[in-house]
Amino acid sequence: MLIEVFKSKIHRVRVTESDLNYIGSITIDEDLIEAAGLIVGERVYIVNVNNGERFDTYIIKGKRKSGEICLNGPAARKVQKGDVIIIIAYAQITPEEAKTFQPKIVFPDETTNLLT
C-alpha cells in the first residue's frame, strides 16, 4: 500500500507574470525548483493566498536567479500578477517510509522570490 504525503513546498512566492495564451503550466525559477527538490514536469498544487483558489498544474523550468513565477494557460485566470502563492508537491510512499520522511520547505524572499 502507498500513502500520499507532503513532499515539498515553496512557501509564499509572488506571481511575476500570468500568460493566458501559453499552452499551460507554471514556470518556476530553476533555483527554487532545485531547492525544493522538485522535478520539471512534476505535478504541483497551487494555493493562491490572495483569493483562496486551489488548483494543480505541472512545472516548467524558468531562468535561474530570475525569481520568475509565471502561471500559464488556463491557470492564468486563477491568479493576478503580484498575488502570493504557495506551491506544494506530494509523493506516494509506503507507510514505513513515511515514518522517517522529511519534506523540503523553501522560504524565498517574498518580494524578489530569490533564495536568501
Buried (B, 14 or more C-beta within 10 A) or exposed (E): EEEEBBBBBBBBBBBBBBBEEBEBBBBBBBBBBBBBBBBEEBEBBBBBBEEEBEBEBEBBBBEEEBBBBBBBBEBBEBBEEEBBBBBBBBBEBEEEEBEEEEBBEBEBEEEBBBBE
